[in-house]
């Protein structure tokens, strides 16, 4: 699903020229895949995020809601990673002095909550803590502020993943659980970048028209 290098090579064969219904979408896919395969492109992670969301939608259409929610969860984590990367903060190896330099409030709220790994690194305990750190680093950040204002709803949404049989629970998820999660991640993704709808359109998996 996520071997973007192989996908780009496949599309370059130009077989799509024989399928008029697919050609326009595949041209958009080629553009997106070139960006995704270019680590120097500032938009790479945004297109990967869009690809994750579209992959989740495809899984949901197949009725694989646990799988779809797992992909959305990774997408929500990626949004937080992008935001923290802006502040040069690695959630898996937090430099607390760097946090303190950027915001005393953020430092105060994160102190005592970090988990020390077996390698000695200080790691954030979960997605909620990542978003709260983003919020505390700057209340003017659209993503962090929105999460903070809807934190209770997001904690409910995150439980859809945590109680899934593909995560920490034994529950099988349904379309309502998926739709709740998708609504939540889309609200964050659109605040992360105003052009998210464009990235989503360019990473939609091409489909044959069977009508």
Biotite code that builds the C-alpha atoms (Angstrom):
import biotite.structure as struc

atoms = struc.array([
    struc.Atom([0.000, 0.000, 0.000], chain_id="A", res_id=1, res_name="UNK", atom_name="CA", element="C"),
    struc.Atom([2.796, 2.446, 0.770], chain_id="A", res_id=2, res_name="UNK", atom_name="CA", element="C"),
    struc.Atom([5.619, 1.458, -1.578], chain_id="A", res_id=3, res_name="UNK", atom_name="CA", element="C"),
    struc.Atom([5.548, 4.811, -3.301], chain_id="A", res_id=4, res_name="UNK", atom_name="CA", element="C"),
    struc.Atom([8.772, 4.211, -5.228], chain_id="A", res_id=5, res_name="UNK", atom_name="CA", element="C"),
    struc.Atom([7.387, 1.070, -6.889], chain_id="A", res_id=6, res_name="UNK", atom_name="CA", element="C"),
    struc.Atom([4.104, 2.848, -7.583], chain_id="A", res_id=7, res_name="UNK", atom_name="CA", element="C"),
    struc.Atom([5.863, 5.721, -9.333], chain_id="A", res_id=8, res_name="UNK", atom_name="CA", element="C"),
    struc.Atom([7.856, 3.297, -11.478], chain_id="A", res_id=9, res_name="UNK", atom_name="CA", element="C"),
    struc.Atom([4.656, 1.464, -12.414], chain_id="A", res_id=10, res_name="UNK", atom_name="CA", element="C"),
    struc.Atom([2.842, 4.603, -13.457], chain_id="A", res_id=11, res_name="UNK", atom_name="CA", element="C"),
    struc.Atom([5.766, 5.664, -15.629], chain_id="A", res_id=12, res_name="UNK", atom_name="CA", element="C"),
    struc.Atom([5.044, 2.708, -17.904], chain_id="A", res_id=13, res_name="UNK", atom_name="CA", element="C"),
    struc.Atom([2.254, 4.931, -19.306], chain_id="A", res_id=14, res_name="UNK", atom_name="CA", element="C"),
    struc.Atom([-0.276, 2.117, -19.597], chain_id="A", res_id=15, res_name="UNK", atom_name="CA", element="C"),
    struc.Atom([-2.891, 4.599, -18.397], chain_id="A", res_id=16, res_name="UNK", atom_name="CA", element="C"),
    struc.Atom([-2.974, 6.217, -21.842], chain_id="A", res_id=17, res_name="UNK", atom_name="CA", element="C"),
    struc.Atom([-5.237, 3.364, -22.880], chain_id="A", res_id=18, res_name="UNK", atom_name="CA", element="C"),
    struc.Atom([-7.766, 4.110, -20.123], chain_id="A", res_id=19, res_name="UNK", atom_name="CA", element="C"),
    struc.Atom([-9.330, 7.533, -20.622], chain_id="A", res_id=20, res_name="UNK", atom_name="CA", element="C"),
    struc.Atom([-11.224, 7.342, -17.325], chain_id="A", res_id=21, res_name="UNK", atom_name="CA", element="C"),
    struc.Atom([-7.977, 6.867, -15.401], chain_id="A", res_id=22, res_name="UNK", atom_name="CA", element="C"),
    struc.Atom([-5.474, 9.052, -17.231], chain_id="A", res_id=23, res_name="UNK", atom_name="CA", element="C"),
    struc.Atom([-6.282, 12.384, -15.532], chain_id="A", res_id=24, res_name="UNK", atom_name="CA", element="C"),
    struc.Atom([-6.142, 10.901, -12.028], chain_id="A", res_id=25, res_name="UNK", atom_name="CA", element="C"),
    struc.Atom([-2.954, 8.962, -12.689], chain_id="A", res_id=26, res_name="UNK", atom_name="CA", element="C"),
    struc.Atom([-1.232, 12.119, -13.933], chain_id="A", res_id=27, res_name="UNK", atom_name="CA", element="C"),
    struc.Atom([-2.114, 13.709, -10.597], chain_id="A", res_id=28, res_name="UNK", atom_name="CA", element="C"),
    struc.Atom([-0.825, 10.578, -8.831], chain_id="A", res_id=29, res_name="UNK", atom_name="CA", element="C"),
    struc.Atom([2.486, 10.799, -10.671], chain_id="A", res_id=30, res_name="UNK", atom_name="CA", element="C"),
    struc.Atom([2.908, 14.397, -9.543], chain_id="A", res_id=31, res_name="UNK", atom_name="CA", element="C"),
    struc.Atom([2.150, 13.387, -5.933], chain_id="A", res_id=32, res_name="UNK", atom_name="CA", element="C"),
    struc.Atom([4.438, 10.342, -6.042], chain_id="A", res_id=33, res_name="UNK", atom_name="CA", element="C"),
    struc.Atom([7.356, 12.437, -7.290], chain_id="A", res_id=34, res_name="UNK", atom_name="CA", element="C"),
    struc.Atom([6.912, 14.692, -4.266], chain_id="A", res_id=35, res_name="UNK", atom_name="CA", element="C"),
    struc.Atom([6.526, 11.754, -1.871], chain_id="A", res_id=36, res_name="UNK", atom_name="CA", element="C"),
    struc.Atom([9.757, 10.198, -3.181], chain_id="A", res_id=37, res_name="UNK", atom_name="CA", element="C"),
    struc.Atom([11.694, 13.452, -2.823], chain_id="A", res_id=38, res_name="UNK", atom_name="CA", element="C"),
    struc.Atom([12.943, 13.828, 0.759], chain_id="A", res_id=39, res_name="UNK", atom_name="CA", element="C"),
    struc.Atom([14.160, 17.353, -0.003], chain_id="A", res_id=40, res_name="UNK", atom_name="CA", element="C"),
    struc.Atom([10.643, 18.532, -0.898], chain_id="A", res_id=41, res_name="UNK", atom_name="CA", element="C"),
    struc.Atom([9.015, 20.515, 1.919], chain_id="A", res_id=42, res_name="UNK", atom_name="CA", element="C"),
    struc.Atom([5.619, 19.060, 0.987], chain_id="A", res_id=43, res_name="UNK", atom_name="CA", element="C"),
    struc.Atom([6.672, 15.409, 1.218], chain_id="A", res_id=44, res_name="UNK", atom_name="CA", element="C"),
    struc.Atom([5.124, 14.689, 4.617], chain_id="A", res_id=45, res_name="UNK", atom_name="CA", element="C"),
    struc.Atom([1.901, 16.506, 3.679], chain_id="A", res_id=46, res_name="UNK", atom_name="CA", element="C"),
    struc.Atom([1.450, 14.263, 0.648], chain_id="A", res_id=47, res_name="UNK", atom_name="CA", element="C"),
    struc.Atom([2.263, 11.176, 2.717], chain_id="A", res_id=48, res_name="UNK", atom_name="CA", element="C"),
    struc.Atom([-0.437, 12.290, 5.158], chain_id="A", res_id=49, res_name="UNK", atom_name="CA", element="C"),
    struc.Atom([-2.918, 12.658, 2.291], chain_id="A", res_id=50, res_name="UNK", atom_name="CA", element="C"),
    struc.Atom([-1.949, 9.212, 1.011], chain_id="A", res_id=51, res_name="UNK", atom_name="CA", element="C"),
    struc.Atom([-2.569, 7.719, 4.472], chain_id="A", res_id=52, res_name="UNK", atom_name="CA", element="C"),
    struc.Atom([-6.024, 9.289, 4.639], chain_id="A", res_id=53, res_name="UNK", atom_name="CA", element="C"),
    struc.Atom([-6.911, 8.048, 1.155], chain_id="A", res_id=54, res_name="UNK", atom_name="CA", element="C"),
    struc.Atom([-5.626, 4.563, 1.991], chain_id="A", res_id=55, res_name="UNK", atom_name="CA", element="C"),
    struc.Atom([-7.835, 4.575, 5.069], chain_id="A", res_id=56, res_name="UNK", atom_name="CA", element="C"),
    struc.Atom([-10.833, 5.527, 2.942], chain_id="A", res_id=57, res_name="UNK", atom_name="CA", element="C"),
    struc.Atom([-10.110, 2.675, 0.547], chain_id="A", res_id=58, res_name="UNK", atom_name="CA", element="C"),
    struc.Atom([-9.937, 0.218, 3.442], chain_id="A", res_id=59, res_name="UNK", atom_name="CA", element="C"),
    struc.Atom([-13.203, 1.565, 4.837], chain_id="A", res_id=60, res_name="UNK", atom_name="CA", element="C"),
    struc.Atom([-14.900, 1.064, 1.468], chain_id="A", res_id=61, res_name="UNK", atom_name="CA", element="C"),
    struc.Atom([-13.822, -2.586, 1.730], chain_id="A", res_id=62, res_name="UNK", atom_name="CA", element="C"),
    struc.Atom([-15.437, -2.808, 5.182], chain_id="A", res_id=63, res_name="UNK", atom_name="CA", element="C"),
    struc.Atom([-12.054, -3.098, 6.941], chain_id="A", res_id=64, res_name="UNK", atom_name="CA", element="C"),
    struc.Atom([-12.758, -0.442, 9.534], chain_id="A", res_id=65, res_name="UNK", atom_name="CA", element="C"),
    struc.Atom([-10.154, -1.531, 12.103], chain_id="A", res_id=66, res_name="UNK", atom_name="CA", element="C"),
    struc.Atom([-7.468, -1.306, 9.444], chain_id="A", res_id=67, res_name="UNK", atom_name="CA", element="C"),
    struc.Atom([-8.818, 2.047, 8.230], chain_id="A", res_id=68, res_name="UNK", atom_name="CA", element="C"),
    struc.Atom([-8.803, 3.506, 11.748], chain_id="A", res_id=69, res_name="UNK", atom_name="CA", element="C"),
    struc.Atom([-5.232, 2.295, 12.306], chain_id="A", res_id=70, res_name="UNK", atom_name="CA", element="C"),
    struc.Atom([-4.182, 4.284, 9.228], chain_id="A", res_id=71, res_name="UNK", atom_name="CA", element="C"),
    struc.Atom([-6.040, 7.379, 10.401], chain_id="A", res_id=72, res_name="UNK", atom_name="CA", element="C"),
    struc.Atom([-4.348, 7.061, 13.792], chain_id="A", res_id=73, res_name="UNK", atom_name="CA", element="C"),
    struc.Atom([-0.955, 7.045, 12.093], chain_id="A", res_id=74, res_name="UNK", atom_name="CA", element="C"),
    struc.Atom([-2.086, 10.073, 10.090], chain_id="A", res_id=75, res_name="UNK", atom_name="CA", element="C"),
    struc.Atom([-3.037, 11.931, 13.264], chain_id="A", res_id=76, res_name="UNK", atom_name="CA", element="C"),
    struc.Atom([0.356, 11.049, 14.712], chain_id="A", res_id=77, res_name="UNK", atom_name="CA", element="C"),
    struc.Atom([2.038, 12.339, 11.541], chain_id="A", res_id=78, res_name="UNK", atom_name="CA", element="C"),
    struc.Atom([0.233, 15.685, 11.849], chain_id="A", res_id=79, res_name="UNK", atom_name="CA", element="C"),
    struc.Atom([1.660, 16.036, 15.348], chain_id="A", res_id=80, res_name="UNK", atom_name="CA", element="C"),
    struc.Atom([5.125, 15.037, 14.087], chain_id="A", res_id=81, res_name="UNK", atom_name="CA", element="C"),
    struc.Atom([4.981, 17.740, 11.398], chain_id="A", res_id=82, res_name="UNK", atom_name="CA", element="C"),
    struc.Atom([3.992, 20.381, 13.955], chain_id="A", res_id=83, res_name="UNK", atom_name="CA", element="C"),
    struc.Atom([6.675, 19.368, 16.447], chain_id="A", res_id=84, res_name="UNK", atom_name="CA", element="C"),
    struc.Atom([9.264, 19.205, 13.691], chain_id="A", res_id=85, res_name="UNK", atom_name="CA", element="C"),
    struc.Atom([8.586, 22.898, 13.112], chain_id="A", res_id=86, res_name="UNK", atom_name="CA", element="C"),
    struc.Atom([9.871, 23.448, 16.663], chain_id="A", res_id=87, res_name="UNK", atom_name="CA", element="C"),
    struc.Atom([12.735, 20.943, 16.097], chain_id="A", res_id=88, res_name="UNK", atom_name="CA", element="C"),
    struc.Atom([11.297, 18.631, 18.762], chain_id="A", res_id=89, res_name="UNK", atom_name="CA", element="C"),
    struc.Atom([11.462, 14.848, 18.393], chain_id="A", res_id=90, res_name="UNK", atom_name="CA", element="C"),
    struc.Atom([8.605, 13.249, 20.419], chain_id="A", res_id=91, res_name="UNK", atom_name="CA", element="C"),
    struc.Atom([10.615, 10.020, 20.682], chain_id="A", res_id=92, res_name="UNK", atom_name="CA", element="C"),
    struc.Atom([13.705, 11.761, 22.052], chain_id="A", res_id=93, res_name="UNK", atom_name="CA", element="C"),
    struc.Atom([12.624, 15.001, 23.705], chain_id="A", res_id=94, res_name="UNK", atom_name="CA", element="C"),
    struc.Atom([15.253, 17.589, 24.534], chain_id="A", res_id=95, res_name="UNK", atom_name="CA", element="C"),
    struc.Atom([13.609, 19.197, 27.576], chain_id="A", res_id=96, res_name="UNK", atom_name="CA", element="C"),
    struc.Atom([16.033, 22.120, 27.550], chain_id="A", res_id=97, res_name="UNK", atom_name="CA", element="C"),
    struc.Atom([14.963, 22.909, 23.995], chain_id="A", res_id=98, res_name="UNK", atom_name="CA", element="C"),
    struc.Atom([11.323, 22.854, 25.097], chain_id="A", res_id=99, res_name="UNK", atom_name="CA", element="C"),
    struc.Atom([12.140, 25.145, 28.028], chain_id="A", res_id=100, res_name="UNK", atom_name="CA", element="C"),
    struc.Atom([13.926, 27.579, 25.732], chain_id="A", res_id=101, res_name="UNK", atom_name="CA", element="C"),
    struc.Atom([10.860, 27.794, 23.496], chain_id="A", res_id=102, res_name="UNK", atom_name="CA", element="C"),
    struc.Atom([8.170, 27.994, 26.173], chain_id="A", res_id=103, res_name="UNK", atom_name="CA", element="C"),
    struc.Atom([8.194, 27.893, 29.980], chain_id="A", res_id=104, res_name="UNK", atom_name="CA", element="C"),
    struc.Atom([4.512, 26.915, 29.864], chain_id="A", res_id=105, res_name="UNK", atom_name="CA", element="C"),
    struc.Atom([5.238, 23.967, 27.572], chain_id="A", res_id=106, res_name="UNK", atom_name="CA", element="C"),
    struc.Atom([8.148, 22.891, 29.780], chain_id="A", res_id=107, res_name="UNK", atom_name="CA", element="C"),
    struc.Atom([5.998, 23.051, 32.923], chain_id="A", res_id=108, res_name="UNK", atom_name="CA", element="C"),
    struc.Atom([3.232, 20.971, 31.331], chain_id="A", res_id=109, res_name="UNK", atom_name="CA", element="C"),
    struc.Atom([5.563, 18.312, 29.968], chain_id="A", res_id=110, res_name="UNK", atom_name="CA", element="C"),
    struc.Atom([7.758, 17.925, 33.066], chain_id="A", res_id=111, res_name="UNK", atom_name="CA", element="C"),
    struc.Atom([7.266, 14.596, 34.793], chain_id="A", res_id=112, res_name="UNK", atom_name="CA", element="C"),
    struc.Atom([5.156, 13.159, 31.953], chain_id="A", res_id=113, res_name="UNK", atom_name="CA", element="C"),
    struc.Atom([7.944, 11.872, 29.729], chain_id="A", res_id=114, res_name="UNK", atom_name="CA", element="C"),
    struc.Atom([8.796, 8.167, 29.609], chain_id="A", res_id=115, res_name="UNK", atom_name="CA", element="C"),
    struc.Atom([12.444, 7.092, 29.644], chain_id="A", res_id=116, res_name="UNK", atom_name="CA", element="C"),
    struc.Atom([13.145, 4.352, 27.107], chain_id="A", res_id=117, res_name="UNK", atom_name="CA", element="C"),
    struc.Atom([15.622, 1.500, 27.596], chain_id="A", res_id=118, res_name="UNK", atom_name="CA", element="C"),
    struc.Atom([18.081, 3.527, 25.503], chain_id="A", res_id=119, res_name="UNK", atom_name="CA", element="C"),
    struc.Atom([17.774, 6.484, 27.870], chain_id="A", res_id=120, res_name="UNK", atom_name="CA", element="C"),
    struc.Atom([15.748, 8.757, 25.576], chain_id="A", res_id=121, res_name="UNK", atom_name="CA", element="C"),
    struc.Atom([12.784, 10.716, 26.922], chain_id="A", res_id=122, res_name="UNK", atom_name="CA", element="C"),
    struc.Atom([9.638, 9.870, 24.974], chain_id="A", res_id=123, res_name="UNK", atom_name="CA", element="C"),
    struc.Atom([6.186, 11.442, 24.992], chain_id="A", res_id=124, res_name="UNK", atom_name="CA", element="C"),
    struc.Atom([3.553, 9.022, 26.359], chain_id="A", res_id=125, res_name="UNK", atom_name="CA", element="C"),
    struc.Atom([1.024, 9.325, 23.529], chain_id="A", res_id=126, res_name="UNK", atom_name="CA", element="C"),
    struc.Atom([-0.750, 11.382, 20.908], chain_id="A", res_id=127, res_name="UNK", atom_name="CA", element="C"),
    struc.Atom([-2.706, 13.459, 23.425], chain_id="A", res_id=128, res_name="UNK", atom_name="CA", element="C"),
    struc.Atom([0.511, 14.614, 25.082], chain_id="A", res_id=129, res_name="UNK", atom_name="CA", element="C"),
    struc.Atom([1.966, 15.508, 21.666], chain_id="A", res_id=130, res_name="UNK", atom_name="CA", element="C"),
    struc.Atom([-0.990, 17.716, 20.788], chain_id="A", res_id=131, res_name="UNK", atom_name="CA", element="C"),
    struc.Atom([-1.035, 19.345, 24.192], chain_id="A", res_id=132, res_name="UNK", atom_name="CA", element="C"),
    struc.Atom([2.663, 20.161, 23.802], chain_id="A", res_id=133, res_name="UNK", atom_name="CA", element="C"),
    struc.Atom([1.909, 21.717, 20.395], chain_id="A", res_id=134, res_name="UNK", atom_name="CA", element="C"),
    struc.Atom([-0.830, 23.778, 22.003], chain_id="A", res_id=135, res_name="UNK", atom_name="CA", element="C"),
    struc.Atom([1.397, 24.902, 24.862], chain_id="A", res_id=136, res_name="UNK", atom_name="CA", element="C"),
    struc.Atom([4.253, 25.802, 22.543], chain_id="A", res_id=137, res_name="UNK", atom_name="CA", element="C"),
    struc.Atom([1.990, 28.325, 20.839], chain_id="A", res_id=138, res_name="UNK", atom_name="CA", element="C"),
    struc.Atom([-1.688, 28.952, 21.510], chain_id="A", res_id=139, res_name="UNK", atom_name="CA", element="C"),
    struc.Atom([-1.786, 30.629, 18.091], chain_id="A", res_id=140, res_name="UNK", atom_name="CA", element="C"),
    struc.Atom([-1.054, 27.329, 16.352], chain_id="A", res_id=141, res_name="UNK", atom_name="CA", element="C"),
    struc.Atom([-4.248, 26.374, 14.496], chain_id="A", res_id=142, res_name="UNK", atom_name="CA", element="C"),
    struc.Atom([-3.754, 22.646, 15.051], chain_id="A", res_id=143, res_name="UNK", atom_name="CA", element="C"),
    struc.Atom([-2.865, 22.790, 18.739], chain_id="A", res_id=144, res_name="UNK", atom_name="CA", element="C"),
    struc.Atom([-5.549, 25.333, 19.552], chain_id="A", res_id=145, res_name="UNK", atom_name="CA", element="C"),
    struc.Atom([-8.266, 23.334, 17.771], chain_id="A", res_id=146, res_name="UNK", atom_name="CA", element="C"),
    struc.Atom([-7.227, 20.117, 19.500], chain_id="A", res_id=147, res_name="UNK", atom_name="CA", element="C"),
    struc.Atom([-7.221, 21.842, 22.881], chain_id="A", res_id=148, res_name="UNK", atom_name="CA", element="C"),
    struc.Atom([-10.705, 23.278, 22.319], chain_id="A", res_id=149, res_name="UNK", atom_name="CA", element="C"),
    struc.Atom([-12.050, 19.835, 21.314], chain_id="A", res_id=150, res_name="UNK", atom_name="CA", element="C"),
    struc.Atom([-9.831, 17.692, 23.517], chain_id="A", res_id=151, res_name="UNK", atom_name="CA", element="C"),
    struc.Atom([-12.674, 15.692, 25.087], chain_id="A", res_id=152, res_name="UNK", atom_name="CA", element="C"),
    struc.Atom([-14.041, 14.751, 21.671], chain_id="A", res_id=153, res_name="UNK", atom_name="CA", element="C"),
    struc.Atom([-10.587, 13.725, 20.450], chain_id="A", res_id=154, res_name="UNK", atom_name="CA", element="C"),
    struc.Atom([-9.972, 11.545, 23.472], chain_id="A", res_id=155, res_name="UNK", atom_name="CA", element="C"),
    struc.Atom([-13.218, 9.741, 22.622], chain_id="A", res_id=156, res_name="UNK", atom_name="CA", element="C"),
    struc.Atom([-12.134, 9.414, 18.979], chain_id="A", res_id=157, res_name="UNK", atom_name="CA", element="C"),
    struc.Atom([-8.741, 8.011, 19.981], chain_id="A", res_id=158, res_name="UNK", atom_name="CA", element="C"),
    struc.Atom([-10.491, 5.290, 21.964], chain_id="A", res_id=159, res_name="UNK", atom_name="CA", element="C"),
    struc.Atom([-11.841, 3.934, 18.669], chain_id="A", res_id=160, res_name="UNK", atom_name="CA", element="C"),
    struc.Atom([-8.260, 3.006, 17.848], chain_id="A", res_id=161, res_name="UNK", atom_name="CA", element="C"),
    struc.Atom([-7.117, 2.023, 21.340], chain_id="A", res_id=162, res_name="UNK", atom_name="CA", element="C"),
    struc.Atom([-9.979, -0.448, 21.843], chain_id="A", res_id=163, res_name="UNK", atom_name="CA", element="C"),
    struc.Atom([-9.601, -1.899, 18.348], chain_id="A", res_id=164, res_name="UNK", atom_name="CA", element="C"),
    struc.Atom([-8.483, -5.502, 17.980], chain_id="A", res_id=165, res_name="UNK", atom_name="CA", element="C"),
    struc.Atom([-5.606, -4.158, 15.851], chain_id="A", res_id=166, res_name="UNK", atom_name="CA", element="C"),
    struc.Atom([-4.384, -1.999, 18.752], chain_id="A", res_id=167, res_name="UNK", atom_name="CA", element="C"),
    struc.Atom([-4.891, -2.690, 22.479], chain_id="A", res_id=168, res_name="UNK", atom_name="CA", element="C"),
    struc.Atom([-8.440, -4.020, 22.659], chain_id="A", res_id=169, res_name="UNK", atom_name="CA", element="C"),
    struc.Atom([-10.721, -6.761, 21.403], chain_id="A", res_id=170, res_name="UNK", atom_name="CA", element="C"),
    struc.Atom([-13.425, -4.717, 19.668], chain_id="A", res_id=171, res_name="UNK", atom_name="CA", element="C"),
    struc.Atom([-14.292, -4.806, 15.983], chain_id="A", res_id=172, res_name="UNK", atom_name="CA", element="C"),
    struc.Atom([-14.897, -1.302, 14.687], chain_id="A", res_id=173, res_name="UNK", atom_name="CA", element="C"),
    struc.Atom([-17.765, -0.182, 12.465], chain_id="A", res_id=174, res_name="UNK", atom_name="CA", element="C"),
    struc.Atom([-18.476, 2.542, 9.938], chain_id="A", res_id=175, res_name="UNK", atom_name="CA", element="C"),
    struc.Atom([-19.624, 5.010, 12.619], chain_id="A", res_id=176, res_name="UNK", atom_name="CA", element="C"),
    struc.Atom([-16.337, 4.634, 14.504], chain_id="A", res_id=177, res_name="UNK", atom_name="CA", element="C"),
    struc.Atom([-14.449, 5.199, 11.267], chain_id="A", res_id=178, res_name="UNK", atom_name="CA", element="C"),
    struc.Atom([-16.494, 8.264, 10.330], chain_id="A", res_id=179, res_name="UNK", atom_name="CA", element="C"),
    struc.Atom([-15.908, 9.780, 13.787], chain_id="A", res_id=180, res_name="UNK", atom_name="CA", element="C"),
    struc.Atom([-12.169, 9.338, 13.410], chain_id="A", res_id=181, res_name="UNK", atom_name="CA", element="C"),
    struc.Atom([-12.105, 10.617, 9.840], chain_id="A", res_id=182, res_name="UNK", atom_name="CA", element="C"),
    struc.Atom([-14.035, 13.754, 10.801], chain_id="A", res_id=183, res_name="UNK", atom_name="CA", element="C"),
    struc.Atom([-11.543, 14.386, 13.600], chain_id="A", res_id=184, res_name="UNK", atom_name="CA", element="C"),
    struc.Atom([-8.413, 13.948, 11.522], chain_id="A", res_id=185, res_name="UNK", atom_name="CA", element="C"),
    struc.Atom([-9.768, 15.998, 8.620], chain_id="A", res_id=186, res_name="UNK", atom_name="CA", element="C"),
    struc.Atom([-10.398, 18.930, 10.961], chain_id="A", res_id=187, res_name="UNK", atom_name="CA", element="C"),
    struc.Atom([-6.740, 18.825, 11.997], chain_id="A", res_id=188, res_name="UNK", atom_name="CA", element="C"),
    struc.Atom([-5.350, 18.166, 8.512], chain_id="A", res_id=189, res_name="UNK", atom_name="CA", element="C"),
    struc.Atom([-7.129, 21.159, 6.986], chain_id="A", res_id=190, res_name="UNK", atom_name="CA", element="C"),
    struc.Atom([-5.788, 23.379, 9.765], chain_id="A", res_id=191, res_name="UNK", atom_name="CA", element="C"),
    struc.Atom([-2.306, 22.001, 9.227], chain_id="A", res_id=192, res_name="UNK", atom_name="CA", element="C"),
    struc.Atom([-2.297, 23.152, 5.598], chain_id="A", res_id=193, res_name="UNK", atom_name="CA", element="C"),
    struc.Atom([-4.948, 25.089, 3.688], chain_id="A", res_id=194, res_name="UNK", atom_name="CA", element="C"),
    struc.Atom([-4.122, 23.108, 0.533], chain_id="A", res_id=195, res_name="UNK", atom_name="CA", element="C"),
    struc.Atom([-4.852, 19.700, 2.084], chain_id="A", res_id=196, res_name="UNK", atom_name="CA", element="C"),
    struc.Atom([-7.832, 19.118, -0.225], chain_id="A", res_id=197, res_name="UNK", atom_name="CA", element="C"),
    struc.Atom([-5.453, 19.458, -3.190], chain_id="A", res_id=198, res_name="UNK", atom_name="CA", element="C"),
    struc.Atom([-3.034, 16.904, -1.729], chain_id="A", res_id=199, res_name="UNK", atom_name="CA", element="C"),
    struc.Atom([-5.929, 14.542, -1.059], chain_id="A", res_id=200, res_name="UNK", atom_name="CA", element="C"),
    struc.Atom([-7.222, 14.838, -4.610], chain_id="A", res_id=201, res_name="UNK", atom_name="CA", element="C"),
    struc.Atom([-3.780, 14.147, -6.069], chain_id="A", res_id=202, res_name="UNK", atom_name="CA", element="C"),
    struc.Atom([-3.277, 11.003, -3.954], chain_id="A", res_id=203, res_name="UNK", atom_name="CA", element="C"),
    struc.Atom([-6.653, 9.354, -4.577], chain_id="A", res_id=204, res_name="UNK", atom_name="CA", element="C"),
    struc.Atom([-6.167, 5.793, -5.828], chain_id="A", res_id=205, res_name="UNK", atom_name="CA", element="C"),
    struc.Atom([-7.413, 5.619, -9.448], chain_id="A", res_id=206, res_name="UNK", atom_name="CA", element="C"),
    struc.Atom([-10.446, 3.432, -10.004], chain_id="A", res_id=207, res_name="UNK", atom_name="CA", element="C"),
    struc.Atom([-12.107, 1.963, -13.046], chain_id="A", res_id=208, res_name="UNK", atom_name="CA", element="C"),
    struc.Atom([-15.597, 3.215, -13.778], chain_id="A", res_id=209, res_name="UNK", atom_name="CA", element="C"),
    struc.Atom([-17.674, 0.025, -13.670], chain_id="A", res_id=210, res_name="UNK", atom_name="CA", element="C"),
    struc.Atom([-21.005, 1.686, -14.474], chain_id="A", res_id=211, res_name="UNK", atom_name="CA", element="C"),
])
